[in-house]
Amino acid sequence: MRLRWTRAKGAGVAEAVYVAVVGPGRDVSPDLLAEAKDVGRLLAQEGCTVVTGGLGGVMEAASQGAYAEGGLTVGLLPGSSRTEGNDFLTVALPTGLGEMRNALVVRSCHVVICVGGSWGTLSEVALAVRTGVPVVALHGWQLPEGLHAADDAVTAVRTAMALVSDQP
């Protein structure tokens, strides 16, 4: 079931829905990688642009899921070379910002889906909550406010799409 393709921008102009998928880049369990891949796949089926940090782990799995469905995947890379990005990026943007690129990932999206948790992921979640970007946590950090928990990929994407439709 399609929940949403675009957000109304005004005067008949539609804006694509951008969803960041964040999570650990390494030492990720196969189950968590499968969830991230499902999240990417489901987001692509919804017509969303999937934005990640462009590297491995959860970022690669989400990109792979979206890419397999013909979705648009954007990787905001920490270094200055496009070649460091994973093989499932439609657009690889080297930022040269290192971990500071986390702010770009968060601020470029309508909603963030956090799959699992690491210190870098926590920084993205905290920045999103601090700046009013809705966050859906799938097996990730559980913080007291501003986080919407999900138990599976379908619930995570449905919650994200509902949060996007609530935004002005």
Protein Blocks (a to p, Z undefined) as FASTA:
>chain_A
ZZbfbdcebghiacdddddddddfbhpafklmmmmmmmmmmmmmnopacddehiahjlmm
mmmmmmmnopacddddfblcfklpcfkbfbdcdeklmjmlmmmmmmmpmbdcdehjdfkl
mmmmmmmmmnopacddehiacdfehpacdfbfklmmmmmmmmmmmpZZ
